[in-house]
């Protein structure tokens, strides 16, 4: 069960961030990514990424009663996301949908010193998130509904955003103040 007295519900995109650590290097990307070479890196850091943890966990840390709603697969990455959420509070993972038919979203974040980050992203389970995945009975008592990154969620941007409009209208009709957090998709992708 999700937190029964949440003030804010944060829903939408969630992924597992996998962040290899890099030591000091000389040269730019052209010396780092050379076909056929082995690049030694340090231990990987794993973290939750996406609008749900970025906004939801920040609110939780500030003392705001928060419910998180998103979708992950029933795979290693999905289980890792749920464990990372539970490491803050058991209730934070309870609003998540676990779907055995889809793979969990992940991002490999390449962040060598002195070079702007590069994100290799797989949208995964986020692409199957639909308006009906938000159970409106769980909105009772909340004041704010924040939805994040619809341009990285296939059903939310297809058909000119009709699924997103349906979701936001339902939530608004439930009496909550709504906010929407957009993301910039790859311009060469379907979302772009």
Secondary structure, DSSP 8 states (H G I E B T S, - for coil): ---TT-SEEEEE--EEEEEE-----SS-HHHH--TT-------EEEEEESHIIIIIIHHHHTT--EEEE-EEESSHHHHHHHHHHHTT-GGGGTT-EEETTS---EEEEE--TTS--EEEEE-GGGGG--GGGS-GGGGTT--EEEEE-GGGSHHHHHHHHHHHHHHHHHHHHTT-EEEEE-----TTSS--
